[in-house]
Amino acid sequence: DAGVTQSPTHLIKTRGQHVTLRCSPISGHKSVSWYQQVLGQGPQFIFQYYEKEERGRGNFPDRFSARQFPNYSSELNVNALLLGDSALYLCASSLVGGRGNQPQHFGDGTRLSIL
Amino acid sequence: KQEVTQIPAALSVPEGENLVLNCSFTDSAIYNLQWFRQDPGKGLTSLLLIQSSQREQTSGRLNASLDKSSGRSTLYIAASQPGDSATYLCAVSNSGYALNFGKGTSLLVTP
């Protein structure tokens, strides 16, 4: 069975541009979460979506937005890119969202570099 | 605000040794705790999830324990192998959805 898939794997942008990252969850999983991992740090929570609704948001500016589609795939959008947005962006899926006790399964991430 | 700390930050051991990785957290009102492995340039691989009502979980050579009242978890790796070399991350969930991660322990197992 395919795991969580993310595209693209690498991306280079310049300051001020916008970017869209994509994620397909494991088949049957209805919840998708996004995390940002800066080099040398643990991942930081950005969003969780479950059944196409936002269920949680981390401490990130409004430049970050996301959505979930009827097939449970998800997009993360970042506007007005800053140098500090350079990071590995990770997508995770789980069977259920909200206050569940299901493990989260991560993709290999999108490496975003801002010049 | 939940703070997760992992000690040590880095560890180097010879093949065959048993080892313990430590994780501590400041807010004991957690739903669960999850241990992950991350290889360089890769995503996270889920190793073990311990629910707040559980004390430990085992998978193969891995055993994770949870002491919620003291805010601590340990990951025990038996008979370490060079293939175990990776960064190990501990993450706790207070909300049931968002994970709060430590910075990880970088493990090197030498042949």
Chai-1 contact restraints between the chains, C-beta under 6 A:
chainA,res_idxA,chainB,res_idxB,connection_type,confidence,min_distance_angstrom,max_distance_angstrom,comment,restraint_id
A,Q41,B,K103,contact,1.0,0.0,6.0,A-B,restraint_1
A,G42,B,L89,contact,1.0,0.0,6.0,A-B,restraint_2
A,G42,B,F101,contact,1.0,0.0,6.0,A-B,restraint_3
A,G42,B,G102,contact,1.0,0.0,6.0,A-B,restraint_4
A,G42,B,K103,contact,1.0,0.0,6.0,A-B,restraint_5
A,G42,B,G104,contact,1.0,0.0,6.0,A-B,restraint_6
A,P43,B,F101,contact,1.0,0.0,6.0,A-B,restraint_7
A,F45,B,A98,contact,1.0,0.0,6.0,A-B,restraint_8
A,Q48,B,Y97,contact,1.0,0.0,6.0,A-B,restraint_9
A,R55,B,Y97,contact,1.0,0.0,6.0,A-B,restraint_10
A,G56,B,Y97,contact,1.0,0.0,6.0,A-B,restraint_11
A,G56,B,A98,contact,1.0,0.0,6.0,A-B,restraint_12
A,L90,B,G43,contact,1.0,0.0,6.0,A-B,restraint_13
A,G97,B,Y97,contact,1.0,0.0,6.0,A-B,restraint_14
A,G98,B,G96,contact,1.0,0.0,6.0,A-B,restraint_15
A,R99,B,G96,contact,1.0,0.0,6.0,A-B,restraint_16
A,G100,B,G96,contact,1.0,0.0,6.0,A-B,restraint_17
A,N101,B,N32,contact,1.0,0.0,6.0,A-B,restraint_18
A,N101,B,Q51,contact,1.0,0.0,6.0,A-B,restraint_19
A,P103,B,S46,contact,1.0,0.0,6.0,A-B,restraint_20
A,P103,B,L49,contact,1.0,0.0,6.0,A-B,restraint_21
A,H105,B,S46,contact,1.0,0.0,6.0,A-B,restraint_22
A,F106,B,G43,contact,1.0,0.0,6.0,A-B,restraint_23
A,F106,B,L44,contact,1.0,0.0,6.0,A-B,restraint_24
A,G107,B,G43,contact,1.0,0.0,6.0,A-B,restraint_25
A,D108,B,K42,contact,1.0,0.0,6.0,A-B,restraint_26
A,D108,B,G43,contact,1.0,0.0,6.0,A-B,restraint_27
A,G109,B,G43,contact,1.0,0.0,6.0,A-B,restraint_28
